[in-house]
Amino acid sequence: MPSQTHLDSEVLIVGAGLSGLAAARALAQAGYRGHVIDKGSSVGGRLATRRIAGGLADHGAQFFTARSEVWKAQVAQWQSEGLVTIWSNGFSDGKRPVESFDGHPRFVTREGMNRLAKRLAVDVGELASFHLDTRIVSVEPLGNGWLAVAESGTRWTAPALLLTAPVPQSLALLGDAAGRMSSADRDALTRIVYAPCVAGLFAVGGGTRLPHPGALQRPDAEITWIADNQRKGISPGARIITLHAGTRLSQSLWDQSEATGLQVLSAELSHWLEPGTAIHEAHLKRWRYAQPIVTHPERCLLASGLSPLVFAGDAFGESRVEGAYLSGLAAAAALIEALSQGHGLSFHPGNSQPRNEN
């Protein structure tokens, strides 16, 4: 029988993407300790960077803009530290030159987007505990708090719960407990829709014909994004190209083999390679919940009918990197208010659920 251990905290945060990390930092700064749990081997979620063939490639989020004053201030701080830099002011669609400047520079993170997530995790420091490579299989109300159970059998209890995973995954974790939310909350959450994305990473020997600054952005094409990570400035040691398939192509490739997916994507890439340029290595990545296409209008959702439970992520507010960060801040504020009003503060897991340590 797997060992089962209660680790008590004030907030359980399921998901160590940008929203979960931003919330964890804001909660820590307000004096609330939490456990951040994620099935991935690294923090970041779709702030994902992979090392291949001696180079680096972002294969999830590719860049970000800054529009709100809160996010602008954070980005400015990271710029002063040399963590982020401006890549460009826009991208070509392959038919026209670079689009005219819309007032929002495109920022990237030096050494890849995952560094941004790791930086936030450092900010949180010892004020929260991180549990990676840990798959949560269920969360359920426990007295006036919450119990989360991992695949390994480890159990966490806390007065408050923040779910930042894609909403269908979060609702699946809740199981029957979702029925205790108000019908308005359930309807709002089930209206959220995501599109998948199949991404390809290709190490090439030679040059590309990608226009300045080394990327194509074509929202309505079969291949919506092609980028040279070397020209992006994150992979000086090797030329690694990232391709993102659009929604329709991603759906058609989803259940196909990796070899088939790479064949389709490499055929598209070949149009943008200089003569004689060869592909030396290739990898495929599937993002089931890559892009929220129907979002919730508010930055988070504080569920009614249960002990403090908040949903957050890039499907709340605007679907951008910035939106995910702001959603995390909003979620933290909602939890702080609920906890400060006494919701869940009388939670005693030992009284309502026996410890099972063996």
Backbone hydrogen bonds, N-H to C=O, Kabsch-Sander energy under -0.5 kcal/mol:
donor,donor_aa,acceptor,acceptor_aa,energy
7,L,155,R,-0.8
8,D,6,H,-0.5
9,S,157,T,-1.5
10,E,33,R,-1.3
11,V,33,R,-1.1
12,L,160,A,-2.3
13,I,11,V,-0.5
13,I,35,H,-3.1
14,V,12,L,-0.6
14,V,162,L,-2.8
15,G,13,I,-0.7
15,G,37,I,-3.2
18,L,44,G,-0.5
21,L,17,G,-2.5
22,A,18,L,-2.6
23,A,19,S,-2.4
24,A,20,G,-2.4
25,R,21,L,-2.3
26,A,22,A,-2.2
27,L,23,A,-2.8
28,A,24,A,-2.4
29,Q,25,R,-2.5
30,A,26,A,-1.2
31,G,28,A,-1.5
32,Y,27,L,-3.1
33,R,31,G,-0.5
34,G,127,L,-0.8
35,H,11,V,-1.9
36,V,129,S,-3.2
37,I,13,I,-3.0
37,I,35,H,-0.6
38,D,131,H,-2.4
44,G,16,A,-3.1
45,G,42,S,-0.5
47,L,44,G,-2.4
48,A,46,R,-1.8
50,R,57,A,-2.9
52,I,50,R,-0.6
52,I,55,G,-1.7
55,G,52,I,-2.9
57,A,50,R,-1.9
59,H,48,A,-1.8
60,G,48,A,-1.0
61,A,46,R,-3.2
64,F,107,F,-1.7
72,K,68,S,-2.5
73,A,69,E,-2.2
74,Q,70,V,-1.7
75,V,71,W,-2.9
76,A,72,K,-2.6
77,Q,73,A,-1.7
78,W,74,Q,-2.1
79,Q,75,V,-2.6
80,S,76,A,-2.2
81,E,77,Q,-1.2
82,G,79,Q,-1.5
83,L,78,W,-2.4
84,V,78,W,-0.8
85,T,108,V,-2.4
87,W,106,R,-3.3
88,S,106,R,-1.1
92,S,215,A,-0.7
94,G,96,R,-0.6
99,E,91,F,-0.7
102,D,89,N,-0.6
106,R,88,S,-3.3
107,F,64,F,-3.5
107,F,105,P,-0.7
108,V,85,T,-2.7
110,R,83,L,-2.6
112,G,109,T,-2.1
115,R,112,G,-1.6
116,L,113,M,-1.3
117,A,113,M,-0.9
118,K,114,N,-2.2
119,R,115,R,-2.1
120,L,116,L,-1.8
121,A,117,A,-2.2
122,V,118,K,-2.0
123,D,119,R,-1.9
124,V,120,L,-1.9
125,G,121,A,-2.0
127,L,124,V,-1.8
128,A,125,G,-0.9
129,S,34,G,-2.2
131,H,36,V,-2.9
133,D,40,G,-3.1
134,T,38,D,-2.4
135,R,133,D,-0.5
136,I,134,T,-0.7
137,V,149,V,-2.8
138,S,149,V,-1.4
139,V,173,L,-1.9
140,E,147,L,-2.4
142,L,145,G,-2.2
145,G,142,L,-1.8
146,W,158,A,-3.0
147,L,140,E,-2.5
148,A,156,W,-2.8
149,V,138,S,-2.7
150,A,154,T,-3.0
151,E,135,R,-2.9
153,G,150,A,-1.7
155,R,5,T,-1.4
156,W,148,A,-2.6
157,T,7,L,-0.8
158,A,146,W,-1.8
160,A,10,E,-0.9
161,L,308,P,-2.2
162,L,12,L,-3.0
163,L,310,V,-2.8
164,T,14,V,-2.6
164,T,162,L,-0.6
165,A,14,V,-0.6
169,Q,166,P,-1.0
170,S,166,P,-2.0
171,L,167,V,-2.8
172,A,168,P,-1.7
173,L,169,Q,-2.0
174,L,170,S,-1.8
175,G,171,L,-1.6
177,A,174,L,-1.9
178,A,175,G,-1.5
179,G,176,D,-1.6
180,R,177,A,-2.0
181,M,178,A,-1.5
182,S,304,S,-0.7
186,R,182,S,-2.4
187,D,183,S,-2.6
188,A,184,A,-2.2
189,L,185,D,-2.2
190,T,186,R,-2.5
191,R,187,D,-1.1
192,I,189,L,-1.1
193,V,294,V,-1.6
195,A,291,Q,-2.6
197,C,287,W,-2.4
199,A,197,C,-0.6
199,A,285,K,-3.4
200,G,243,L,-2.3
201,L,283,H,-2.7
202,F,241,I,-2.6
203,A,281,E,-2.7
204,V,202,F,-0.6
204,V,239,R,-2.3
205,G,278,A,-2.6
206,G,204,V,-0.7
209,R,272,W,-3.2
214,G,211,P,-3.1
215,A,211,P,-1.1
216,L,226,I,-2.6
217,Q,92,S,-2.5
218,R,224,T,-3.0
221,A,218,R,-1.9
224,T,222,E,-0.6
224,T,244,H,-1.5
225,W,244,H,-1.3
226,I,216,L,-1.8
227,A,242,T,-2.3
228,D,214,G,-2.8
229,N,227,A,-0.8
229,N,240,I,-2.7
232,K,228,D,-1.7
233,G,229,N,-0.6
233,G,230,Q,-0.8
234,I,229,N,-1.8
235,S,229,N,-1.1
238,A,235,S,-1.0
239,R,204,V,-0.5
240,I,238,A,-0.8
241,I,202,F,-3.2
242,T,227,A,-2.5
243,L,200,G,-2.5
244,H,225,W,-2.3
245,A,198,V,-2.5
246,G,222,E,-3.7
250,S,246,G,-2.9
251,Q,247,T,-2.5
252,S,248,R,-1.8
253,L,249,L,-1.9
254,W,250,S,-1.2
256,Q,253,L,-1.6
261,G,257,S,-2.4
262,L,258,E,-2.7
263,Q,259,A,-2.0
264,V,260,T,-2.2
265,L,261,G,-2.3
266,S,262,L,-2.7
267,A,263,Q,-1.6
268,E,264,V,-1.4
269,L,265,L,-2.3
270,S,266,S,-2.0
271,H,268,E,-1.0
272,W,269,L,-2.6
273,L,270,S,-1.1
274,E,207,G,-2.2
277,T,274,E,-2.2
278,A,205,G,-1.3
280,H,203,A,-3.3
280,H,278,A,-0.6
281,E,203,A,-1.3
283,H,201,L,-2.2
285,K,199,A,-2.8
287,W,197,C,-3.3
287,W,285,K,-0.5
288,R,286,R,-0.7
290,A,195,A,-0.9
290,A,287,W,-0.8
291,Q,195,A,-2.1
293,I,193,V,-2.6
294,V,193,V,-1.8
296,H,315,A,-3.1
301,L,311,F,-2.2
303,A,301,L,-0.8
303,A,309,L,-2.5
310,V,161,L,-2.2
311,F,301,L,-2.4
312,A,163,L,-2.1
316,F,313,G,-1.6
317,G,296,H,-3.1
317,G,315,A,-0.6
320,R,318,E,-1.9
324,A,320,R,-2.1
325,Y,321,V,-1.9
326,L,322,E,-2.6
327,S,323,G,-2.2
328,G,324,A,-1.9
329,L,325,Y,-1.9
330,A,326,L,-2.4
331,A,327,S,-2.5
332,A,328,G,-2.3
333,A,329,L,-2.3
334,A,330,A,-2.3
335,L,331,A,-2.4
336,I,332,A,-2.8
337,E,333,A,-2.2
338,A,334,A,-2.1
339,L,335,L,-2.9
340,S,336,I,-2.5
341,Q,337,E,-1.3
342,G,339,L,-1.5
343,H,338,A,-1.9
345,L,342,G,-1.2
347,F,344,G,-1.6
351,N,348,H,-1.7
352,S,348,H,-1.0
353,Q,349,P,-2.2
358,N,356,N,-0.6
